[in-house]
Amino acid sequence: MWKKLLHYANPLTLFRKSDASRNINLTLMHGINRISILMFLLALVVMVVKFWT
């Protein structure tokens, strides 16, 4: 218990990815989310350009 608490309190391990987070489903979900955000921003830019021209 103390070892886990010290691990969470250590600033060197605070922002590092843990080994348990290497799930392929989670990785694919983050990739799809990035693609959808980029597509939304691209569509927003197209709409603004069409509005101003």
C-alpha positions in Angstrom: 0.0 0.0 0.0 2.8 2.5 0.9 4.7 1.5 -2.3 1.6 2.3 -4.4 1.0 5.6 -2.6 4.7 6.7 -3.1 4.4 5.7 -6.7 1.4 8.0 -7.2 3.1 10.9 -5.3 6.3 10.7 -7.3 6.4 13.5 -9.8 8.6 11.5 -12.2 5.9 8.8 -12.6 3.0 11.3 -12.6 2.9 11.9 -16.4 4.4 8.6 -17.6 2.1 6.0 -19.2 1.6 2.9 -17.2 2.1 -0.6 -18.7 -1.5 -1.4 -18.1 -2.7 1.2 -20.5 -1.4 -0.5 -23.6 -4.8 -1.8 -24.5 -5.3 -1.9 -28.3 -9.0 -1.0 -28.0 -8.2 2.1 -26.0 -5.5 3.1 -28.5 -7.9 2.6 -31.4 -10.6 4.7 -29.6 -8.1 7.6 -29.1 -7.1 7.4 -32.8 -10.8 7.5 -33.9 -11.4 10.4 -31.6 -8.5 12.4 -33.1 -9.8 11.7 -36.6 -13.3 12.8 -35.7 -12.0 16.0 -34.1 -9.9 16.8 -37.1 -12.8 16.2 -39.4 -15.1 18.5 -37.3 -12.5 21.3 -37.4 -12.0 20.9 -41.1 -15.8 21.1 -41.7 -16.0 24.2 -39.4 -13.2 25.9 -41.5 -15.1 25.0 -44.7 -18.3 26.5 -43.4 -16.6 29.7 -42.3 -14.9 30.0 -45.7 -18.2 29.5 -47.5 -19.9 32.0 -45.2 -17.3 34.7 -45.9 -17.1 34.2 -49.7 
